[in-house]
Amino acid sequence: MLAQSSCRHSADLRQAILQYCLPARHDHIPAPQAVAETGVRRLCVGVDCATAAACQRPASSRSWQLPRISSEPMNSVYVKKLLARCLAEEAGLIVPIGEWVLRTACFQNQAWQEAGMRPLRVSVNVSATQLQQVDFLSVVRKALEDSRLLPEYLELELTEGMLLKDVDTLLRQLRELGVALSVDDFGTGYSSLSYLKRLPIEKLKIDQSFIQDSSTDSDSREIIKAIISLAKVLKLTVIAEGAETEDTFRFLKNVGCDSIQGYFYSKPVSAYDFVRYLEESGNFL
């Protein structure tokens, strides 16, 4: 009885996500304009510490907007990244959702460039399950080919835990394709630091737990300094997640952090609002 109930729950969850979170034809993004109409994901603005110019747009499957699936209003409730991932994993949909996010990001970025926006790299979170798919490289290549986006404008974000797996060959193939690779939530995993010199990683994103504690915790500040120093030696770019105050921004700038991501500059925004953000800040062209 318990097994039957669990199966029904997973089936109902899968159907709910398919019906409300993905387009009707989630395996194919037919045109750039369809991307802007879905309204499922939000973009976080990455800002260069030295110039204050937008330098990157992370598009994540871990923070999509919870759709209205009943008559009661949801009031723009957002699923936290852990809950979103658990729901997708439980429903067996993390792979198709991840592929849809990847294709959506590629099509949207290409549409922006065709509209005259200065080329910027879009960053997409990848789940461990996606990375383990034998056709993942083909999925990435097809997303780029179908959207006509140059590989240099796509970045894939991995977590430290993924690098413990046998992914060396795949990551090198992605870099040979021209796709950039970064490590997300750096400092919270359990992997060996040897991967930083062994694998073709370009960026480290310092986990927001260190950034948000930096104003009150001297240990967090020292850890941030150590990560930045390590990255500089290895010629890696450093991005700080979760910068929310001017004091935090000034600290990060003074210790040599390259870019920040957080509410200090912008909350996550829609594709339309991101364009407005660039226009108002003079960074569109």
N, C-alpha and C positions, 0 to 999 in steps of 0.2 A: 504493500500500500504506500509506504514511504517513497519507494523508488518510482512508483507511478506518479505520485504527486510531484516529485522532483522533476520528472520528465515533462509533465504538463507545465510546470512553472518555467522551465527553460524554453519550451516551445512558445509559451505565451510571451515571454520576454523577448525572444528572437523576433516574433511577429510584430511586437510593439516597436522595437528599434527599427525594423525594416520599414514599417508603415510611417513612422513619425520622425525618424532621425535621418533617413537617407532618401534621396530622390527616388521616384518610381523606378527609374532605370539606373540604379546606383552603380552598375558595372560599366557605365559609359557616360562620359560627360560630353554631350553633343556640341556645345558651343560655349564660348566665353561668357555670353550673357546669362546662360543658365547658372553659372557659378555664382554670380552676384545675387541671384534670386532665391537661393536656398536658405540663406540666413542661419545656417546651423553653427558655423564656427566663428570665432573671433580672432583678431590679430593682435599680438603684443608688439609694441614698437620698441626696437632696439636703438639706442642713441649713442653716438660717439662722444666720449668724455671730453675730447679736446675741442671739437667743433660744434657740438650740440646738434649735429645733423643726423637724421634718421639713417641708419646704416643696415638695418636688417628687419625682416618681418617674420617672427616665429608663428607658424600656423600649426595648432596642436589638436590631436584627436582626444587629448586628455582634459579638455576644458570646453566641450561643446555645450550649447545652451539646451537646457531641459525643455522639450516641447510640451505643449499643452495636450494631455492625453485624457482629459476629462472636462466636464463643463465648468469646473472651478478654475479661476485664473491662477496662473503660476507666478505672476509678478516678477518676471525675468530671473527666475531662480537658475543658478548655475551649478552643474554637477562638479564636485571637486574631482581632481584628476584621478584619485584612487578609486572613488566610487564609479566614475565613468569607465575606467579600465576594467574593474571587476564585473560590471554589468555586461560589457562587451565580451569579456572572456567567458562569463557564464553562459551567455547566449550563443557562443561559438561564432561571434561576428567580428572579432578584433581584426582579422585579416581583411575581410571586405571593407570594413570601416576605414582601416588604415590605408588601403589602396585608394578608396574614394577621396580621403583627405589629401593624399599625395597627388592624385590627378587634379583635384580641385585647385590645389595650391599652384601647380604648374600652369594650368589654364588661366588662372586669375593673374599670375605674374606676367604671362605672355600678353594677356589682354591689356594690362596696364602699360606695358612697353609699347604696344601697338597704338595706344592712345596718346603716346608722347611722354610718358613718365620716364625719368632717368632710370636706367637699369639698377635694380637692387636685388640682392639675394634673398630668397624666401627659405625659411628653415622649417623642416617638418620633423616632428617626433616619430620615431619608429619603435614599435614594440618588439620584445624578444621573440614573440611568436612569429611576427612578420619576418624577422631576420633569419629564422630557421626554415622558412619556406624555400624549397629548392629552386623556385622560379622567381625569387625576389629581384635578382639582377634584371631579369627580363621585364618584370613589372615596372621597375624604375625606368629602364630604357624605353619602354612603350609609352609611358606617361610623358616622357620628354619628346619623343618623336610625334605623338599625337597632338601635343600642345604646341610643338615647334619651339619650345623653350630651350635655350642653350644650357648645357649641363652646368656651366659655371655660375648660373643664377639659382641653383638648387643646392641646399645643404640638408643633410640628414643628421638628426640629433640622436645619439645613443646614450644609454646609461652605462655606468661603470660595470654593473653586473653582466651586461651583454658581452663585454670584452673578455670575460672569463671563459666564454665558449669558443669553440673552434671557428672563428669568423675571419681569421687573418686573410685568407685567400679572397673571400667575398669583399672585404673592405678595400683591398688593393685593386680589385676589379672595378669597384665603384669609383675609386680615385682615378684609375686609368680612363674611365668613362668621362671624367671631368667633374664629378659631383664632389662637393666639399663634405667633410665629416667633422662633427664636434661631439664633445662629451658633456652631457647634461647632468645637472645635480652633482657636480664634482665635489668630492670631499665626504660623501655619505656612503660610498660603496666599500667593498672589501677586496677589490682587485689589486694586483701588484702594479706599482708605478712603472714597471718595465714596459708596459704597453704604450706608454707615452713616447718612448723612443723606437718601439718596434712597429707600431701601426701608423698609418698615414693620417693622423689626427691634426687638425688645424687650429681648433679652438677648445678652450675649457670654459664651461659656464659654472661659476661658483654657486653652490646651492644657497637658496635664499635664507635658510636658517642661520647661516653665518652672517649674512648681510644685515638681516633685521636685528640681530643681537649686537652688532658692532658698536652701536651708540652707547651701550651699557656694559658690555662684556669685553674686557681687555684680551681674553683668550681668543675670542672670535676675531678681533682685530689682528692679532698676531698670526692666526691661521690664514687669514686673507692675505696678509703681507707675504707669508711663506708660499702660498699658492701662486701669487703673482710673480714672485722671484723665480720660482721653479719654471713657470711658463716662459718667462723672458729668456732664461738660459736655454730652453728647448725651442725658442723662437715660435712660441704659440701665442695666439691672441686670447685675451681674457675678457669674459663678459660676466658682470655681476647681476644676478637675478634678485628682484625684490627690493630695489632701491626706492624708498618712499619719501625721504626727506632731503632737504638741501644739505644738512650736515652730513648725511650719509654720502650724498653725491660728492661733496667736497673732499671727504676722507678718501673715497675711492679714486678720485682724480689725483689727489696728492700722492697716493701710493703706487700710481702707475697703471691703474686699471684702464683697459682700452675702451670698453663700452659698458653701458648699463641698460637694464631692462626693469621697469617698475613704474609705480604710480606717480613718482616724482615728475615724470614727463607725460605719461599717458596711461590710462586704464586700457584694457583690451578693447579694441574697436572693430566695427564692421569694415568690410572692404570699402564701402562708400565713405565712411567717416575717416578712414586712413588717408584716402586721396585728399579730403578736405584738410586733414592735419598737415599734409605735405604742402598743399597750396598756401595755407595760412602761415606756415613757417618758412616759406620761400625755398623749399627743398624739392619741389615737384620736378623741375627740369635739371 
